[in-house]
Amino acid sequence: MDNNDLLIRLRYALDIKNKDMIEIFKLGGIEVTKEEVLLILTKTNDGYHDEADSIDGDIVEHEENIKCDNIMLESFLNGLIISKRGKQDPKPGQPERSAYSKTERVNNILLKKVKIALALTSEDILDILETAGVFITKGELSAFLRKEGHKNYKECGDQNTRNFLKGLAIKYRK
């Protein structure tokens, strides 16, 4: 699953409008126009497709699009956190942290940052996954949320990410 597909699914799950997408990108430090947002939100030819990606059985694909790289996706997720929870000022004497992960996997980053933005607990995430028909243990979820390099860190696969976004859509689009 590519970053464009992740953005498309997250946007659908949280019912984010184009105008709000522009504002969230801006909060994350990237200026985009409405036309650029529309090009980012088009399906790529190499993305994962399932029945939710089709209209009357035909896969929707576009020749022109803007490829969403890891920095752009993470900027959007940072902007989502700021839009939902407000900007956090660093505490006095504390060094300012980088807003971008250098090595972590995109799926793990998405899971962590959506958890923060929506103020979800681990139980909430387990319930969301259960809604999508996936049952994982608290320990497995904890491994996805750990920092890369930790001995219990586990990479979150595309299937778990897809199911998390599917569960979010079911929960937030009732």
Phi, psi and omega per residue, in radians:
M1 nan 2.265 -3.132
D2 -1.615 2.991 -3.068
N3 -1.119 -0.611 3.102
N4 -1.063 -0.754 3.140
D5 -1.120 -0.708 3.087
L6 -1.047 -0.787 3.130
L7 -1.099 -0.756 3.141
I8 -1.053 -0.818 -3.117
R9 -1.178 -0.701 3.121
L10 -1.153 -0.740 3.116
R11 -1.051 -0.782 3.125
Y12 -1.126 -0.808 -3.081
A13 -1.052 -0.696 -3.092
L14 -1.687 0.030 3.113
D15 0.932 0.963 -3.124
I16 -1.614 2.231 3.140
K17 -1.408 2.833 -3.132
N18 -0.991 -0.771 -3.141
K19 -1.057 -0.715 3.120
D20 -1.206 -0.603 3.089
M21 -1.048 -0.780 3.134
I22 -1.054 -0.778 -3.126
E23 -1.153 -0.708 3.141
I24 -1.146 -0.761 3.067
F25 -1.026 -0.722 -3.127
K26 -1.099 -0.749 3.099
L27 -1.098 -0.528 3.117
G28 -1.447 -0.076 3.059
G29 1.749 0.230 3.126
I30 -2.177 2.225 3.101
E31 -1.581 2.134 3.073
V32 -2.320 2.678 3.079
T33 -1.682 2.971 3.106
K34 -1.060 -0.695 -3.139
E35 -1.122 -0.709 3.113
E36 -1.152 -0.687 3.091
V37 -1.058 -0.761 3.127
L38 -1.098 -0.641 3.110
L39 -1.265 -0.565 3.077
I40 -1.198 -0.610 -3.058
L41 -1.559 0.307 3.052
T42 -1.649 2.615 3.125
K43 -1.186 2.480 3.049
T44 -1.663 2.758 -3.138
N45 -1.198 -0.406 -3.096
D46 -1.777 0.113 -3.131
G47 -1.350 2.896 3.098
Y48 -1.310 2.419 3.135
H49 -2.167 2.460 2.976
D50 -2.424 -3.000 -3.060
E51 -1.121 -0.388 3.097
A52 -1.256 -0.298 -3.100
D53 -1.568 0.024 -3.026
S54 -1.979 2.715 3.053
I55 -2.123 2.057 -3.092
D56 0.930 0.662 3.091
G57 1.464 -0.144 -3.135
D58 -1.706 2.282 3.083
I59 -1.214 2.319 3.134
V60 -1.565 2.032 3.116
E61 -2.319 2.637 -3.133
H62 -2.279 2.509 3.131
E63 -1.265 -0.795 -3.054
E64 -1.697 2.245 2.999
N65 -2.799 2.934 3.072
I66 -1.842 2.141 -3.140
K67 -1.267 2.218 3.138
C68 -1.544 1.967 3.126
D69 -1.525 3.084 -3.084
N70 -1.067 -0.669 -3.127
I71 -1.166 -0.718 3.131
M72 -1.129 -0.755 3.130
L73 -1.126 -0.790 -3.126
E74 -1.167 -0.598 3.055
S75 -1.093 -0.733 3.095
F76 -1.074 -0.792 -3.127
L77 -1.126 -0.665 3.061
N78 -1.111 -0.731 3.092
G79 -1.117 -0.629 3.097
L80 -1.101 -0.741 3.104
I81 -1.066 -0.806 -3.120
I82 -1.132 -0.703 -3.121
S83 -1.196 -0.581 -3.110
K84 -1.519 -0.599 -2.998
R85 -2.074 -0.221 -3.111
G86 1.631 2.793 -3.125
K87 -1.342 2.365 3.136
Q88 -1.751 2.158 3.099
D89 -1.458 2.446 3.111
P90 -1.163 2.540 3.131
K91 -1.266 2.599 -3.128
P92 -1.006 2.365 3.117
G93 1.453 -0.084 -3.127
Q94 -1.694 2.298 -3.141
P95 -1.199 2.578 3.140
E96 -1.295 2.265 -3.118
R97 -1.524 2.672 3.065
S98 -1.209 2.448 -3.129
A99 -1.409 -0.127 -3.051
Y100 -2.076 2.451 3.051
S101 -1.444 2.411 -3.086
K102 -1.494 -0.682 -3.020
T103 -2.153 -0.283 -3.031
E104 -1.100 2.656 -3.123
R105 -1.279 2.526 -3.055
V106 -1.048 -0.737 -3.106
N107 -1.097 -0.717 3.119
N108 -1.156 -0.704 3.125
I109 -1.092 -0.794 3.141
L110 -1.033 -0.812 -3.132
L111 -1.046 -0.809 -3.127
K112 -1.118 -0.822 -3.031
K113 -1.284 -0.584 3.055
V114 -1.201 -0.638 3.080
K115 -1.036 -0.778 3.138
I116 -1.186 -0.825 -3.069
A117 -1.059 -0.719 -3.078
L118 -1.651 0.077 -3.141
A119 0.938 0.845 -3.133
L120 -1.547 2.531 3.000
T121 -1.632 2.980 3.095
S122 -1.067 -0.653 3.104
E123 -1.118 -0.656 3.091
D124 -1.071 -0.767 -3.133
I125 -1.146 -0.722 3.093
L126 -1.077 -0.688 3.091
D127 -1.142 -0.704 3.124
I128 -1.097 -0.782 3.116
L129 -1.133 -0.675 3.117
E130 -1.106 -0.649 3.087
T131 -1.043 -0.609 3.135
A132 -1.476 0.012 3.092
G133 1.570 0.319 -3.135
V134 -2.025 2.344 3.134
F135 -2.111 1.967 3.046
I136 -2.144 2.810 -3.132
T137 -1.479 2.879 3.091
K138 -1.099 -0.601 3.120
G139 -1.137 -0.715 3.099
E140 -1.116 -0.759 3.113
L141 -1.087 -0.745 3.122
S142 -1.046 -0.655 3.120
A143 -1.134 -0.628 3.102
F144 -1.189 -0.558 -3.051
L145 -1.556 -0.102 3.132
R146 -1.298 2.842 3.101
K147 -1.312 2.425 3.108
E148 -1.063 2.375 -3.074
G149 1.851 -0.388 3.077
H150 -1.173 2.562 -3.058
K151 -1.107 -0.445 -3.136
N152 -1.762 0.142 3.131
Y153 -1.113 2.450 3.076
K154 -2.395 2.383 3.135
E155 -1.269 2.330 3.102
C156 -1.437 2.089 -3.093
G157 -1.353 2.916 3.134
D158 -1.036 -0.682 -3.098
Q159 -1.107 -0.765 3.114
N160 -1.139 -0.675 3.121
T161 -1.153 -0.772 3.101
R162 -1.038 -0.768 3.138
N163 -1.182 -0.620 3.075
F164 -1.097 -0.808 3.138
L165 -1.169 -0.611 3.074
K166 -1.126 -0.759 3.104
G167 -1.122 -0.686 3.067
L168 -1.051 -0.758 -3.141
A169 -1.077 -0.735 3.135
I170 -1.122 -0.751 -3.105
K171 -1.234 -0.769 -3.005
Y172 -1.625 -0.163 -3.107
R173 -1.983 0.438 3.139
K174 -1.082 nan nan
